[in-house]
Amino acid sequence: MNWFFSLLLTVHILVALSIIGLVLMQHGKGADMGAAFGSGASGSLFGATGSANFLSRTTGILAAVFFLTSLTLAYVASHKVKTTGSVMQETVQSQTVPAPAEVGTEMPKAPAETGSKAEDIPK
């Protein structure tokens, strides 16, 4: 599932960059000087030029792919396997716990350095 998420995210980023490039290459229909005085209204849905050209159709298709990948990424991210607890709890649980010492057995003594006061401590 991780490879699917990575692939989908890669496609999503490439489509987003493609949309940005296509939008920047297009010439705005209302960018003429007359647009400031209200003649930009002729650039409506199909306007005087008829149906959309190749760049705007490609932009529309890429926009639809962008929305689909957005929804799919949201679905995949919300259905990931959720871990319970914290990283520290998982670390503590994975460590081995030593078996308790039997009653009546003496714990091994730690080696004391010569000349240290550890030998004088009463037991």
C-alpha positions in Angstrom: 0.0 0.0 0.0 2.9 2.3 0.6 4.1 2.1 -3.0 0.6 3.0 -4.2 0.5 6.1 -2.0 4.0 7.1 -3.3 2.9 6.6 -6.9 -0.3 8.5 -6.4 1.5 11.4 -4.7 4.1 11.5 -7.6 1.3 11.7 -10.2 -0.5 14.3 -8.1 2.6 16.6 -8.0 3.3 16.1 -11.7 -0.3 17.0 -12.6 -0.2 20.1 -10.4 3.0 21.3 -12.0 1.6 20.6 -15.5 -1.5 22.7 -14.6 0.6 25.5 -13.5 2.6 25.5 -16.7 -0.5 25.3 -18.9 -2.2 28.1 -17.2 0.9 30.3 -17.5 1.2 29.6 -21.2 -2.5 30.5 -22.0 -3.4 34.0 -23.1 -6.2 35.5 -21.1 -9.2 36.5 -23.1 -9.8 39.6 -21.1 -6.2 40.8 -21.1 -6.7 43.4 -23.9 -6.9 47.1 -23.2 -10.6 47.1 -23.8 -11.2 44.8 -20.8 -10.7 47.7 -18.5 -13.8 49.4 -20.0 -16.1 46.3 -19.9 -15.5 44.7 -23.3 -14.0 41.6 -21.5 -17.5 40.2 -21.2 -17.2 38.6 -24.6 -14.7 36.2 -23.1 -17.6 34.2 -21.5 -17.8 30.4 -21.5 -17.4 30.0 -25.3 -17.3 33.6 -26.3 -16.7 34.7 -29.9 -14.0 32.2 -30.5 -16.2 29.1 -30.2 -15.2 26.1 -28.2 -12.0 25.9 -26.2 -8.7 25.3 -27.8 -6.1 22.5 -27.0 -4.5 24.2 -24.0 -7.7 25.0 -22.2 -9.1 21.5 -22.8 -5.8 19.9 -21.6 -6.0 22.1 -18.5 -9.5 21.0 -17.8 -8.6 17.3 -18.1 -5.6 17.8 -15.8 -7.8 19.6 -13.3 -10.2 16.6 -13.3 -7.2 14.3 -12.7 -5.9 16.6 -10.0 -9.2 16.4 -8.1 -9.4 12.6 -8.5 -5.9 12.2 -7.2 -6.7 14.6 -4.3 -9.7 12.6 -3.3 -7.8 9.3 -3.6 -4.9 10.5 -1.5 -7.3 11.7 1.2 -9.0 8.3 1.2 -5.7 6.3 1.3 -4.3 8.5 4.1 -7.5 8.2 6.2 -7.5 4.4 5.9 -3.9 3.7 6.9 -3.2 1.2 9.7 -3.1 3.2 12.9 -0.7 2.3 15.6 -1.7 2.5 19.2 0.5 4.0 21.8 3.7 5.9 21.5 7.1 5.0 20.2 8.4 4.7 23.7 5.7 2.2 24.6 6.6 0.0 21.6 10.3 0.2 22.5 9.7 -0.8 26.1 7.4 -3.7 25.1 10.0 -5.0 22.6 12.8 -5.2 25.1 13.2 -8.5 27.0 12.4 -8.5 30.7 14.8 -10.6 32.8 13.2 -13.4 34.9 12.7 -12.6 38.6 15.3 -14.1 40.9 14.3 -17.1 43.0 13.7 -16.6 46.7 16.7 -17.4 48.8 19.3 -17.0 46.1 21.8 -14.2 46.5 22.2 -11.6 43.8 25.7 -11.6 42.3 28.0 -8.9 43.6 29.2 -6.2 41.4 33.0 -6.2 41.2 34.4 -3.5 43.5 37.5 -1.6 42.7 40.4 -2.1 45.0 40.7 0.5 47.6 37.1 1.8 47.1 34.7 2.2 50.0 32.2 -0.1 48.3 33.6 -3.0 50.4 32.7 -1.2 53.6 29.0 -0.9 52.9 27.0 -3.2 55.2 24.7 -5.7 53.7 
